[in-house]
């Protein structure tokens, strides 16, 4: 689960993924949090995890961009939207998210 520096505790984080970094920015438009993890697992496995977990309450995938691989998602309570991009590097996968509160 999440919970690292502005990432909601109920945000799904792939088990065993190592946190690379988190940045929280506060502006007049609201708060945004960017975070990255590295998983020692194939892109296909991590993609299947997020395809399942980001479609369970309180999260919902709202769009997938086939060109750059970015998915849009939101909290079903309307309190947050986000983007996730998964990129494979051999047998490793990088997970990048941007949350807007």
C-alpha angles and dihedrals in degrees: 000000000000126000099132113135102319099343106122115251090235094053108115114244118186109255111258094015112142118227110241097183148320130211125186119197125190121199140151087273092059137263125316128190125196120191138171134198134185119218124194089220137093122274090242093057094047091045090053090050094053093040087059102035098043088056094057126087127308090023132062131181108229102180143001122208107214092195101059099013095239117148124204118214139168143194109259090228089063095240098116144021128192153172128228129191124186119197127185123221108181106295092344128085129204117211117201123181136179118196125193117199 
